[in-house]
Amino acid sequence: MPNAPLDRYGAVTHEVINQPLELADYNLFGGDIALKEAITREGAEWAVNELTDFGARIGAAAYLELGALANRHQPEFDSHDRYGRRIDLVSFHPSYHRLMQTSIEEGLHSSPWTDPRQGAHVARAARFYLHSQVEAGHGCPITMTFAAAPCLKLQPDLAKDWLPKITSRVYDPRNVPVDQKMGVTIGMAMTEKQGGSDVRANTTRAIPFGAGGPGQDYELVGHKFFVSAPMCDAFLVLAQAPGGLSCFLVPRWRPDGSKNPLQVLRLKKKMGNVSNASSETELRGALGWMVGQEGRGVATIIEMVAMTRFDCMIGSSSGMRMAVSQAIDHCRQRAAFGKMLIDQPIMQNVLADLALEAEAATVLTMRIARALDDRATDQEAHILRIGTAIGKYWICKRSPGVACEAMECTGGLGVMEDGPMPRLFRESPVNAIWEGSGNVQCLDVLRAMSRTPETLDAYFAEVSGAKGGNAALDRHIDALRQEMSSQRMGAAGDFEFCARDLVDRLATGLQASLLVRHAPAAVADAFCASRLEARGAHQYGALPQRVDFRSIIERARPR
């Protein structure tokens, strides 16, 4: 019957309505007001046009899909080829290589070293922040390669051969000797089963081939329990030399073209960060060259650790931004109980609160990036020293709560594996653990204040820039100052029991001072009212009624 209705037998059950369109084909930079303001404020205004182009390119639907693919198709490991030769090969999906190629070509691993102009670290941090929203796991080898450069500069003879390839913008993933490659990546192998963060408990031995000493070759024997990115071309390794714990550069291939016996046992089965391979590895007489002075391994590698901790801040800030973007975009398209979710007062409170957390993380991260650019001055060096530990602890610690609440905002869709929220959620705890857990960071803050009291003076000088801008912040800072001056940090051990509470307050005070100085009053006042006036655990969605919810949400809305 040609004129019969299409649904004559009920084959079409319903029309899909009241479901959002995917957040894609948008500019990750152009729609991020807080980031754009920070870039200009912190000294990288020259990079705005480049970042705008970059944000549009990686916000395309096809490019965003690379992140999903890289996590869906996880790395695979082969210890030997089919003929029985040892190869230690980690294979990745093409999407992962595409992400790595973009990061390398954009200089996320090297730009402040190759073009050290004012704002170089700020611009690089912004790129890393944007690209991590697409996919976080591939950032691990990028971070380690970036952080290895200042460490290797301590050993000029090694740096002469390695730094040009480390800073090259050529991505070459082949498992071949370094002399066949134009660009290389660097990993790190520090932790062992028995010690974890306590690297001085390491048992891996380094035996000199000759007289030994900086730049000389050693034979390394031992194990490493966590080696991230085992497909890198070389690794900075901590091992016990005759003169104590020392740092070594260990290549995957020996200079003669033979395979260095740095042997992967297995890949880790991780909850998150699954696109990135992490491994257990044994060194069975592996060749390594000493970097820096014998017995000074921690001091040698500490610059690398500081850089990787900063990138943890960037990564967690990035994850928060993407989670909040997804939540706001969903709620502006979805209706319930007669009105759009974004117009429901209780949802407005939640979304605004999440937006505050994400913006506070972003402004603190970019402020520390400027300290990296300006660390030749004492004030900025001290801010960098204490601010990195504070920020790494606080921002990474806040990330899981934001991811969880944002997932809830998207309802049942939030837990579906074909959407972005499960990946964001699984990724959210990683940075709080890697490169030193929360307790390690808090102890590092106490150590900084005890050994270098000027860091605390620099902190108070920084936050005093907002004095008079918000009464709650003024009271918060006065209370902190009084507590610090009455006990001072000469007896830092007295503070260990309350270290987390102390660093919590240092962090929120620093974030609040930045928002009071640089964000709209609606954002700054709401942050201070909820994070400073209301002490204790903060439940998202509990902002006071006087807050300008709509302005805060609109400011955070992805465009």
C-alpha positions as CSV (number, residue, x, y, z in Angstrom):
1,M,0.0,0.0,0.0
2,P,2.0,3.0,-1.2
3,N,0.2,5.6,0.9
4,A,0.4,3.7,4.2
5,P,2.2,5.5,7.1
6,L,5.8,4.5,7.6
7,D,5.0,3.4,11.2
8,R,2.0,1.3,10.3
9,Y,3.2,-1.7,12.3
10,G,4.9,0.2,15.1
11,A,8.4,-0.4,13.8
12,V,9.5,3.1,14.7
13,T,9.2,3.1,18.5
14,H,10.2,6.7,19.3
15,E,12.0,9.8,18.2
16,V,15.3,10.7,19.9
17,I,14.7,14.0,21.7
18,N,16.1,15.7,24.8
19,Q,19.6,14.1,24.2
20,P,22.7,16.3,23.9
21,L,25.0,16.5,20.9
22,E,28.6,15.5,21.5
23,L,30.9,18.3,22.6
24,A,33.2,18.4,19.5
25,D,34.3,20.8,16.8
26,Y,35.0,23.6,19.2
27,N,38.1,25.6,20.1
28,L,39.6,24.4,23.3
29,F,41.6,27.6,23.8
30,G,39.2,30.1,22.3
31,G,36.4,29.0,24.6
32,D,38.5,28.9,27.8
33,I,38.2,32.5,29.2
34,A,40.2,31.8,32.3
35,L,43.1,30.3,30.4
36,K,43.1,33.1,27.8
37,E,43.3,35.7,30.6
38,A,46.1,33.8,32.3
39,I,48.2,33.6,29.1
40,T,48.1,37.3,28.7
41,R,48.6,38.1,32.4
42,E,51.5,35.7,32.9
43,G,53.6,36.9,30.0
44,A,52.8,34.8,26.9
45,E,50.4,37.1,25.0
46,W,52.7,36.6,22.0
47,A,51.4,33.0,21.9
48,V,47.7,33.8,21.7
49,N,47.3,33.4,17.9
50,E,49.3,30.1,17.9
51,L,47.2,28.8,20.8
52,T,44.0,29.8,19.1
53,D,45.0,27.8,16.0
54,F,46.1,24.9,18.1
55,G,42.9,24.9,20.1
56,A,40.8,24.7,17.0
57,R,42.8,22.0,15.4
58,I,42.7,19.6,18.4
59,G,39.1,20.4,19.2
60,A,37.9,18.9,15.9
61,A,35.7,15.8,16.3
62,A,38.1,13.6,14.4
63,Y,41.1,14.7,16.5
64,L,39.2,14.2,19.8
65,E,38.4,10.7,18.7
66,L,42.2,9.9,18.8
67,G,42.1,10.1,22.6
68,A,39.3,7.5,22.8
69,L,41.1,5.2,20.3
70,A,44.4,5.4,22.1
71,N,42.8,4.2,25.3
72,R,40.6,1.6,23.7
73,H,43.5,0.0,22.0
74,Q,46.1,-0.4,24.8
75,P,49.8,-0.9,24.3
76,E,51.1,-4.5,23.8
77,F,54.4,-5.9,24.7
78,D,56.6,-8.5,23.0
79,S,59.8,-9.5,24.8
80,H,61.2,-11.4,21.7
81,D,60.6,-11.4,18.0
82,R,59.4,-14.6,16.3
83,Y,62.9,-15.8,15.8
84,G,63.7,-15.6,19.5
85,R,65.8,-12.4,19.5
86,R,65.2,-10.1,22.5
87,I,63.5,-6.9,21.3
88,D,61.5,-5.5,24.3
89,L,59.0,-4.0,21.9
90,V,56.0,-2.0,23.0
91,S,53.4,-1.5,20.2
92,F,50.8,1.2,20.1
93,H,47.8,2.0,18.1
94,P,48.3,4.6,15.4
95,S,46.2,7.1,17.3
96,Y,48.8,7.2,20.1
97,H,51.6,7.9,17.6
98,R,49.5,10.7,16.1
99,L,49.1,12.3,19.5
100,M,52.8,11.9,20.3
101,Q,53.7,13.4,16.9
102,T,51.6,16.4,17.6
103,S,53.1,17.0,21.0
104,I,56.6,16.7,19.6
105,E,56.0,18.9,16.6
106,E,54.4,21.5,18.8
107,G,57.4,21.5,21.2
108,L,55.6,20.3,24.3
109,H,58.8,18.4,25.1
110,S,61.3,21.2,24.5
111,S,60.0,24.7,23.5
112,P,61.2,26.5,26.6
113,W,64.7,25.1,26.1
114,T,65.0,25.8,22.4
115,D,63.2,29.2,22.5
116,P,63.7,30.5,26.0
117,R,61.9,33.8,25.7
118,Q,59.7,35.6,28.2
119,G,56.6,33.5,28.8
120,A,58.0,30.4,27.2
121,H,57.0,28.1,30.1
122,V,53.6,29.7,30.2
123,A,52.9,29.1,26.5
124,R,54.2,25.5,26.8
125,A,52.1,24.9,29.9
126,A,49.0,26.1,28.0
127,R,49.7,23.7,25.1
128,F,50.2,20.8,27.4
129,Y,47.0,21.8,29.2
130,L,45.0,21.8,26.0
131,H,46.4,18.7,24.5
132,S,45.9,16.7,27.8
133,Q,42.2,17.4,27.5
134,V,42.3,15.3,24.3
135,E,44.3,12.4,25.9
136,A,46.4,12.4,29.1
137,G,48.4,9.2,28.9
138,H,50.7,10.2,26.1
139,G,51.8,13.2,28.1
140,C,53.9,10.9,30.4
141,P,56.9,10.4,27.9
142,I,56.4,14.1,26.8
143,T,56.8,15.3,30.3
144,M,59.8,13.1,31.1
145,T,61.6,14.1,27.9
146,F,60.9,17.8,28.7
147,A,62.2,17.3,32.3
148,A,65.3,15.4,31.4
149,A,66.9,18.3,29.5
150,P,68.0,20.4,32.6
151,C,69.2,17.3,34.3
152,L,71.4,16.2,31.4
153,K,72.9,19.8,31.2
154,L,74.7,18.9,34.4
155,Q,76.8,16.5,32.4
156,P,78.0,18.5,29.4
157,D,79.7,15.6,27.6
158,L,76.5,13.6,27.5
159,A,74.4,16.7,26.8
160,K,76.5,17.5,23.7
161,D,75.4,14.3,22.0
162,W,71.9,13.8,23.5
163,L,70.3,17.2,23.9
164,P,70.0,18.0,20.1
165,K,67.9,14.8,19.6
166,I,66.0,15.3,22.9
167,T,64.9,18.8,21.8
168,S,64.3,17.9,18.2
169,R,60.8,18.2,16.8
170,V,61.0,15.0,14.9
171,Y,59.0,12.1,16.4
172,D,60.6,8.7,15.6
173,P,59.0,5.8,17.5
174,R,61.2,3.1,15.9
175,N,63.0,0.7,18.3
176,V,66.4,1.3,16.8
177,P,69.8,2.7,18.1
178,V,69.9,6.4,18.8
179,D,72.4,7.1,16.0
180,Q,69.7,6.1,13.5
181,K,67.2,8.6,14.8
182,M,66.7,12.4,14.5
183,G,64.6,12.7,17.6
184,V,64.4,10.7,20.8
185,T,62.3,10.5,24.0
186,I,63.6,10.0,27.6
187,G,62.0,8.1,30.5
188,M,63.0,7.7,34.1
189,A,63.5,4.6,36.3
190,M,63.6,5.5,40.0
191,T,61.4,3.4,42.2
192,E,61.9,-0.1,43.3
193,K,59.7,-2.7,45.1
194,Q,61.1,-2.2,48.6
195,G,61.3,1.6,48.6
196,G,58.8,3.4,46.4
197,S,59.2,7.1,47.0
198,D,62.1,6.3,49.4
199,V,64.6,6.0,46.6
200,R,67.5,6.0,49.0
201,A,66.4,2.4,49.8
202,N,67.2,1.4,46.2
203,T,69.3,-1.7,45.7
204,T,70.2,-1.5,42.0
205,R,74.0,-1.5,41.8
206,A,76.2,0.4,39.4
207,I,79.7,-1.0,38.9
208,P,82.2,1.2,37.0
209,F,84.0,-0.3,34.0
210,G,87.1,1.8,34.8
211,A,87.9,4.6,37.2
212,G,84.3,5.7,37.2
213,G,83.0,9.2,37.9
214,P,80.8,11.8,36.1
215,G,80.2,10.9,32.4
216,Q,81.9,7.5,32.7
217,D,80.3,4.2,31.9
218,Y,79.0,1.7,34.4
219,E,77.3,-1.6,34.5
220,L,73.9,-1.6,36.2
221,V,72.3,-4.6,37.8
222,G,69.0,-4.6,39.6
223,H,65.2,-4.0,39.1
224,K,62.8,-1.1,38.8
225,F,59.2,-1.6,39.8
226,F,57.8,1.3,37.8
227,V,59.3,2.4,34.6
228,S,56.8,4.6,32.7
229,A,57.0,4.7,28.9
230,P,59.5,1.8,28.4
231,M,59.5,2.5,24.7
232,C,61.7,5.6,25.3
233,D,65.2,5.7,23.8
234,A,67.0,6.2,27.1
235,F,66.2,6.5,30.8
236,L,67.5,8.4,33.8
237,V,68.1,5.7,36.4
238,L,69.0,5.9,40.1
239,A,71.4,3.2,41.3
240,Q,73.9,2.6,44.1
241,A,77.4,3.4,42.9
242,P,80.5,2.8,45.2
243,G,80.1,6.4,46.4
244,G,76.4,6.2,47.0
245,L,73.1,6.7,45.2
246,S,73.9,8.2,41.8
247,C,72.1,9.1,38.5
248,F,72.7,7.4,35.2
249,L,71.6,7.7,31.6
250,V,70.8,4.2,30.4
251,P,70.1,3.8,26.6
252,R,67.9,1.0,25.1
253,W,70.7,0.2,22.6
254,R,74.4,0.2,23.2
255,P,76.6,2.4,21.0
256,D,77.8,-0.7,19.1
257,G,74.2,-1.4,18.0
258,S,73.6,-4.3,20.3
259,K,70.6,-4.5,22.6
260,N,71.3,-3.0,26.1
261,P,70.0,-5.5,28.7
262,L,67.4,-3.2,30.1
263,Q,64.7,-5.9,30.0
264,V,61.0,-5.3,30.4
265,L,59.3,-8.1,32.4
266,R,55.7,-7.0,31.9
267,L,53.5,-4.0,31.4
268,K,51.5,-2.8,34.4
269,K,47.8,-3.4,34.5
270,K,46.6,0.1,35.4
271,M,43.2,1.4,36.3
272,G,43.8,4.7,34.4
273,N,46.4,6.2,32.1
274,V,46.1,3.0,30.1
275,S,47.2,4.5,26.7
276,N,50.6,4.9,28.3
277,A,52.7,1.8,28.9
278,S,54.2,1.4,32.3
279,S,56.5,-1.6,33.1
280,E,58.5,-3.6,35.5
281,T,62.1,-3.8,34.3
282,E,65.3,-5.5,35.2
283,L,68.8,-4.2,34.4
284,R,71.0,-7.2,33.7
285,G,74.4,-5.6,33.3
286,A,73.0,-2.6,31.4
287,L,75.3,0.1,30.2
288,G,74.8,3.5,31.8
289,W,76.7,6.8,32.0
290,M,76.9,8.7,35.3
291,V,75.1,12.0,35.2
292,G,76.4,14.5,37.8
293,Q,78.5,13.7,40.8
294,E,78.7,10.2,42.4
295,G,76.6,9.9,45.5
296,R,74.5,13.0,44.4
297,G,71.8,11.1,42.5
298,V,68.8,12.7,44.2
299,A,70.3,16.2,43.9
300,T,71.0,15.5,40.2
301,I,67.6,14.2,39.3
302,I,65.6,16.6,41.6
303,E,65.3,19.2,38.8
304,M,63.6,16.5,36.6
305,V,61.3,15.6,39.4
306,A,60.3,19.2,40.0
307,M,59.4,19.6,36.3
308,T,57.4,16.4,36.2
309,R,55.5,17.4,39.4
310,F,54.6,20.7,37.7
311,D,53.3,18.8,34.7
312,C,51.1,16.8,37.1
313,M,49.6,20.1,38.1
314,I,48.9,20.9,34.5
315,G,47.5,17.5,33.8
316,S,45.0,17.6,36.7
317,S,44.0,21.2,35.9
318,S,43.4,20.0,32.3
319,G,41.3,17.0,33.4
320,M,39.2,19.3,35.6
321,R,38.6,21.7,32.7
322,M,37.4,18.9,30.4
323,A,35.2,17.4,33.0
324,V,33.5,20.7,33.8
325,S,33.2,21.5,30.0
326,Q,31.4,18.1,29.5
327,A,29.1,18.7,32.5
328,I,28.1,22.3,31.5
329,D,27.6,21.3,27.8
330,H,25.4,18.4,28.8
331,C,23.3,20.4,31.2
332,R,22.6,23.2,28.7
333,Q,21.2,20.6,26.3
334,R,19.2,18.4,28.6
335,A,15.8,19.1,30.2
336,A,14.3,17.6,33.3
337,F,11.2,18.4,35.3
338,G,10.0,21.1,33.0
339,K,13.2,23.1,32.4
340,M,16.8,22.8,31.2
341,L,19.2,21.3,33.7
342,I,21.4,24.3,33.5
343,D,18.4,26.4,34.7
344,Q,17.7,24.2,37.7
345,P,18.9,26.1,40.9
346,I,20.4,23.0,42.5
347,M,22.3,22.1,39.3
348,Q,23.5,25.7,38.9
349,N,25.0,25.4,42.4
350,V,26.9,22.3,41.5
351,L,28.1,23.5,38.1
352,A,29.2,26.9,39.4
353,D,31.1,25.1,42.2
354,L,32.9,22.8,39.8
355,A,33.7,25.8,37.6
356,L,35.3,27.6,40.6
357,E,37.5,24.6,41.3
358,A,38.6,24.3,37.7
359,E,39.4,28.0,37.3
360,A,41.3,28.1,40.6
361,A,43.5,25.2,39.4
362,T,44.1,26.9,36.1
363,V,45.2,30.2,37.5
364,L,47.5,28.6,40.1
365,T,49.1,26.4,37.4
366,M,49.8,29.3,35.1
367,R,51.1,31.4,38.0
368,I,53.7,28.7,38.7
369,A,54.5,28.6,35.0
370,R,55.4,32.2,35.2
371,A,57.6,31.5,38.2
372,L,59.5,29.0,36.0
373,D,60.0,31.7,33.5
374,D,61.2,34.2,36.1
375,R,63.0,32.0,38.5
376,A,66.3,33.9,38.1
377,T,64.8,36.3,40.7
378,D,64.8,35.2,44.3
379,Q,61.1,35.9,44.9
380,E,60.0,33.8,41.9
381,A,62.5,31.0,42.7
382,H,61.0,30.7,46.2
383,I,57.4,30.8,44.8
384,L,58.4,28.1,42.4
385,R,59.9,26.0,45.2
386,I,57.0,26.1,47.6
387,G,54.2,26.7,45.0
388,T,55.0,23.6,43.0
389,A,54.7,21.3,46.1
390,I,51.5,23.1,47.2
391,G,50.0,23.0,43.8
392,K,51.0,19.4,43.0
393,Y,49.4,18.3,46.3
394,W,46.2,20.3,46.2
395,I,45.3,20.4,42.5
396,C,45.9,16.7,42.0
397,K,44.1,15.9,45.2
398,R,41.0,17.9,44.1
399,S,40.8,16.3,40.6
400,P,38.9,13.1,41.5
401,G,36.1,14.9,43.2
402,V,35.6,17.2,40.3
403,A,35.6,14.2,37.8
404,C,33.1,12.3,40.0
405,E,30.7,15.2,40.4
406,A,30.9,16.1,36.7
407,M,30.1,12.5,35.8
408,E,27.1,12.7,38.0
409,C,25.9,15.8,36.3
410,T,25.7,13.9,33.0
411,G,23.5,11.1,34.5
412,G,23.5,7.6,33.2
413,L,25.5,8.6,30.1
414,G,28.4,9.5,32.4
415,V,29.2,5.9,33.2
416,M,29.0,4.7,29.6
417,E,32.4,3.6,28.3
418,D,31.7,5.0,24.8
419,G,31.7,8.5,26.3
420,P,34.6,10.6,27.8
421,M,33.6,10.6,31.5
422,P,34.8,7.1,32.5
423,R,38.3,7.9,31.1
424,L,38.4,11.2,32.8
425,F,37.4,9.6,36.1
426,R,39.9,6.8,35.9
427,E,42.6,9.3,35.0
428,S,41.8,11.7,37.8
429,P,43.6,10.0,40.7
430,V,46.8,9.2,38.8
431,N,48.7,12.5,39.2
432,A,48.1,12.6,43.0
433,I,50.1,9.4,43.2
434,W,52.7,9.8,40.5
435,E,55.8,11.8,41.2
436,G,55.2,11.8,44.9
437,S,52.0,11.2,46.8
438,G,50.1,13.8,48.8
439,N,52.0,13.0,52.0
440,V,55.3,13.4,50.1
441,Q,54.3,16.8,48.8
442,C,53.1,18.0,52.2
443,L,56.4,16.9,53.7
444,D,58.2,18.7,50.9
445,V,56.3,21.9,51.8
446,L,57.4,21.6,55.4
447,R,61.0,20.8,54.3
448,A,61.1,23.9,52.1
449,M,59.8,26.2,54.9
450,S,62.2,24.7,57.4
451,R,65.4,24.7,55.3
452,T,64.6,27.9,53.4
453,P,62.4,30.2,55.4
454,E,62.5,32.6,52.6
455,T,60.0,30.4,50.8
456,L,57.4,31.2,53.4
457,D,58.2,34.9,53.2
458,A,57.8,34.7,49.4
459,Y,54.4,33.0,49.9
460,F,53.1,35.8,52.1
461,A,54.5,38.5,49.8
462,E,52.6,36.8,47.0
463,V,49.2,36.5,48.7
464,S,49.5,40.0,50.2
465,G,49.0,41.4,46.7
466,A,45.3,40.7,47.2
467,K,45.1,42.4,50.6
468,G,41.9,44.4,51.0
469,G,40.2,42.6,48.1
470,N,38.2,40.2,50.2
471,A,37.6,40.2,54.0
472,A,37.5,36.4,54.2
473,L,40.9,36.1,52.5
474,D,42.4,38.8,54.7
475,R,41.3,36.8,57.8
476,H,42.6,33.6,56.3
477,I,46.0,35.0,55.6
478,D,46.3,36.7,58.9
479,A,45.5,33.5,60.7
480,L,48.1,31.6,58.7
481,R,50.7,34.3,59.3
482,Q,50.1,34.3,63.0
483,E,50.3,30.5,63.2
484,M,53.5,30.4,61.2
485,S,55.2,33.3,63.2
486,S,54.3,31.8,66.6
487,Q,55.8,28.4,65.9
488,R,58.0,29.1,62.8
489,M,59.3,26.2,60.8
490,G,62.5,25.6,62.7
491,A,60.8,22.6,64.3
492,A,59.1,21.3,61.2
493,G,58.5,18.0,62.8
494,D,55.9,19.6,65.2
495,F,53.8,20.3,62.1
496,E,53.8,16.9,60.6
497,F,50.6,15.6,62.2
498,C,48.7,18.6,60.8
499,A,50.7,19.0,57.6
500,R,47.8,18.3,55.3
501,D,45.6,20.9,57.1
502,L,48.4,23.4,56.8
503,V,49.0,22.8,53.1
504,D,45.3,22.8,52.4
505,R,45.1,26.3,53.9
506,L,48.2,27.5,52.1
507,A,46.8,26.2,48.8
508,T,43.3,27.7,49.1
509,G,44.9,31.0,50.3
510,L,47.1,31.1,47.3
511,Q,44.3,30.3,44.9
512,A,42.0,32.8,46.5
513,S,44.6,35.6,46.3
514,L,45.0,34.9,42.6
515,L,41.3,34.9,41.9
516,V,40.7,38.1,44.0
517,R,43.4,39.9,42.0
518,H,42.5,38.5,38.5
519,A,39.1,37.0,38.2
520,P,35.7,38.7,38.2
521,A,34.2,39.4,41.6
522,A,31.5,36.8,41.1
523,V,34.2,34.1,40.9
524,A,36.6,35.4,43.6
525,D,33.8,36.1,46.2
526,A,32.2,32.7,45.7
527,F,35.5,30.9,46.0
528,C,36.4,32.8,49.2
529,A,33.0,32.3,50.7
530,S,33.0,28.5,50.1
531,R,36.7,27.6,50.5
532,L,37.8,30.1,53.2
533,E,34.8,31.0,55.3
534,A,33.3,27.5,55.3
535,R,36.1,25.4,56.8
536,G,36.3,21.7,56.5
537,A,35.5,19.3,53.7
538,H,33.8,21.1,50.9
539,Q,30.8,19.4,49.3
540,Y,30.3,20.5,45.7
541,G,27.0,22.3,45.3
542,A,26.9,23.9,48.7
543,L,27.7,27.5,47.6
544,P,25.9,30.2,49.5
545,Q,22.7,31.6,48.0
546,R,24.2,35.0,47.3
547,V,26.5,33.7,44.6
548,D,26.1,34.8,41.0
549,F,25.7,31.3,39.7
550,R,24.8,32.2,36.1
551,S,27.8,34.4,35.6
552,I,30.2,31.8,36.9
553,I,28.7,29.0,34.7
554,E,28.6,31.2,31.6
555,R,32.3,32.1,32.1
556,A,33.2,28.5,32.3
557,R,31.0,27.3,29.4
558,P,33.0,25.8,26.5
559,R,32.5,27.7,23.3
